[in-house]
Amino acid sequence: MPKKITAKTKKSKWPFQKWQDCAWRRIACGKASCPICGRIKKDRQKHIERGEDPDSIKAVMEDVGGNLREVLAAIKADAKAKGFDITNINDIKEPPEPELFPLYLEINLWCESIYKLAEDSDLTNSAWLYNEAGEDLLWYANTLAAKTYRQLGNRWHLDNGDDYGDYDYAYTGYAVKECLKILNQALSKLGKMETEFKNKFKLAQLHLNILAEKIKTI
C-alpha cells in the first residue's frame, strides 16, 4: 500500500528529482530528457516550425498550461513509484496572501533593496550587474521571496491539518537553503569588488543572514 502523506509525517523525505530544480535555477540543465527543459525545447521548436515567435506572450501562455499538467503528472508518478499516495489535489485550499505573512514582507523589502541597488548601479554602468555573481544576486533574490512564500504556505497547510503541506515542505525547504547559499556566495564576491557599492553588498549580506535564521524556523 502506498504511504499516505499526512501532517503527522512532517519529517518524511520528499522523493524529489533533480530535474525539478530546473523550474527555479537560473541555469537549468538543458537536457532533452529533462521533463522541464525537454518540454521547453519542444515547445520552442513547435512555434518556430509554425513561423511563430516562441518568446511571444501568446506562445508562452499556450505552453504554460500544458507544461504545468505534464510536470504535475511527472511528480505524481514519481511520488507514487516511491510509495507516496497524493490524493485530493483538487480539494487543496489556498494559503493566505503573501502580504499576510510578516516574514515574507521582510524578505520582500530586502529583495526590493537589492533591485534598488541594481537601478542605482545601472545609472553608472557598474560592472557587477553583468558578472556571474551579479546575475545570481538578482535572480535568486526574487526566487528567495517566491520560495519563502511557498514554504510559509506549506507551513500554513501543515498547521491546518492539510496533507498537501508535507508533500511540498521538504523540497521547498531544500530550494530555499540553496537560494540562501547562492545569495551568500554572490554577496561575498561582490563585497570584495572595488566598487562604490561594496559596503552596501556587505550590509545586504548581513541582513540576509538575519533573515536566514528566521527562515529556518518556518
VENTALIN-V913439 format. One record per residue. N is the residue number from 1. PHI is phi in radians with two decimals (* if undefined). OMEGA is omega in whole degrees, 0 to 359 (* if undefined). BURIAL is # if it has 9 or more other C-alpha atoms within 8 Angstrom, else .. Layout:
BEGIN
((N	PHI	OMEGA	BURIAL) (N	PHI	OMEGA	BURIAL))
END
This chain:
BEGIN
((1	*	177	.) (2	-1.09	180	.) (3	-1.42	179	.) (4	-1.35	180	.) (5	-1.43	179	#) (6	-2.29	179	#) (7	-1.12	180	#) (8	-1.39	182	.) (9	-1.86	185	.) (10	-1.05	183	.) (11	-1.65	180	.) (12	-1.18	182	.) (13	-1.50	179	.) (14	-1.31	184	#) (15	-1.39	184	.) (16	-1.49	178	#) (17	-2.00	182	.) (18	-1.07	181	.) (19	-1.12	178	#) (20	-1.12	179	.) (21	-1.09	183	#) (22	-1.14	179	#) (23	-1.35	183	.) (24	-2.40	179	.) (25	-1.24	180	.) (26	-1.09	178	.) (27	-2.01	180	.) (28	-1.41	184	#) (29	-1.20	178	.) (30	1.31	183	.) (31	-1.39	179	.) (32	-1.14	181	#) (33	-1.40	181	.) (34	-1.29	180	#) (35	-1.02	180	#) (36	-1.63	182	#) (37	-1.13	180	#) (38	-1.08	179	#) (39	-1.16	179	#) (40	-1.07	179	.) (41	-1.08	180	#) (42	-1.11	180	.) (43	-1.11	180	#) (44	-1.08	181	#) (45	-1.12	179	#) (46	-1.05	181	.) (47	-1.20	178	#) (48	-1.10	180	#) (49	-1.13	178	.) (50	-1.46	183	.) (51	1.40	181	.) (52	-1.78	175	.) (53	-1.40	182	.) (54	-1.17	181	#) (55	-1.76	180	.) (56	-1.26	179	.) (57	-1.03	181	.) (58	-1.07	181	.) (59	-1.17	181	#) (60	-1.10	181	#) (61	-1.12	178	.) (62	-1.11	185	.) (63	-1.41	187	#) (64	-1.01	182	.) (65	-1.03	180	.) (66	-1.13	179	.) (67	-1.09	181	#) (68	-1.09	180	.) (69	-1.11	181	.) (70	-1.18	181	#) (71	-1.15	179	#) (72	-1.08	179	.) (73	-1.10	180	.) (74	-1.15	179	#) (75	-1.12	181	#) (76	-1.12	179	#) (77	-1.15	180	.) (78	-1.17	179	#) (79	-1.12	180	#) (80	-1.11	180	#) (81	-1.11	181	.) (82	-1.72	173	.) (83	1.61	178	#) (84	-1.83	180	#) (85	-1.91	181	#) (86	-1.66	185	#) (87	-2.18	174	.) (88	0.96	182	.) (89	-1.12	181	.) (90	-1.33	181	.) (91	-1.65	183	.) (92	-1.16	178	.) (93	-1.49	179	.) (94	-1.39	176	.) (95	-1.26	178	.) (96	-1.03	178	.) (97	-1.10	182	.) (98	-0.90	185	.) (99	-1.13	180	.) (100	-1.55	176	.) (101	-1.84	181	#) (102	-0.97	181	.) (103	-1.14	178	.) (104	-1.07	180	#) (105	-1.07	178	#) (106	-1.11	181	#) (107	-1.18	179	#) (108	-1.14	177	#) (109	-1.12	177	.) (110	-1.10	180	#) (111	-1.07	179	#) (112	-1.11	179	.) (113	-1.16	177	.) (114	-1.16	181	#) (115	-1.27	174	#) (116	-1.18	176	.) (117	-1.08	179	.) (118	-1.14	179	#) (119	-1.10	179	.) (120	-1.11	180	.) (121	-1.22	181	#) (122	-1.14	180	#) (123	-1.14	180	.) (124	-1.88	181	.) (125	0.92	182	.) (126	-1.10	186	#) (127	-1.17	185	.) (128	-1.09	180	.) (129	-1.10	188	#) (130	-1.94	176	.) (131	-1.70	186	.) (132	-1.04	181	.) (133	-1.11	180	#) (134	-1.13	179	#) (135	-1.14	177	#) (136	-1.10	181	#) (137	-1.02	183	#) (138	-1.20	181	#) (139	-1.21	188	#) (140	-1.42	172	#) (141	-1.10	178	#) (142	-1.16	180	#) (143	-1.12	179	#) (144	-1.06	179	#) (145	-1.07	181	#) (146	-1.14	183	.) (147	-1.24	178	#) (148	-1.17	177	#) (149	-1.08	178	#) (150	-1.07	180	#) (151	-1.21	174	#) (152	-1.09	176	#) (153	-1.14	178	#) (154	-1.07	179	#) (155	-1.09	178	#) (156	-1.07	177	#) (157	-1.05	181	#) (158	-1.08	181	#) (159	-1.17	180	.) (160	-1.79	174	.) (161	1.26	181	.) (162	-1.64	182	#) (163	-1.03	186	#) (164	-1.05	184	#) (165	-0.96	182	#) (166	-1.24	180	#) (167	-1.02	186	#) (168	-1.94	187	#) (169	-1.03	184	#) (170	-1.13	183	#) (171	-1.17	181	#) (172	-1.14	176	#) (173	-1.06	177	#) (174	-1.11	182	.) (175	-1.10	179	#) (176	-1.10	178	#) (177	-1.08	178	.) (178	-1.13	179	.) (179	-1.07	180	#) (180	-1.08	179	#) (181	-1.11	181	.) (182	-1.16	179	#) (183	-1.12	178	#) (184	-1.11	178	#) (185	-1.12	180	#) (186	-1.12	181	#) (187	-1.18	177	#) (188	-1.09	179	#) (189	-1.16	181	#) (190	-1.19	180	#) (191	-1.20	179	#) (192	-1.66	179	.) (193	-1.33	178	.) (194	-1.47	177	.) (195	-2.27	179	.) (196	-1.20	184	.) (197	-1.83	187	.) (198	-1.04	179	#) (199	-1.18	177	.) (200	-1.22	176	.) (201	-1.14	180	#) (202	-1.14	178	#) (203	-1.16	178	.) (204	-1.10	179	#) (205	-1.19	178	#) (206	-1.07	179	.) (207	-1.12	180	#) (208	-1.07	181	#) (209	-1.17	175	.) (210	-1.17	178	.) (211	-1.13	181	#) (212	-1.02	179	#) (213	-1.10	178	.) (214	-1.24	180	#) (215	-1.09	180	#) (216	-1.09	182	.) (217	-1.49	181	.) (218	-1.09	*	.))
END
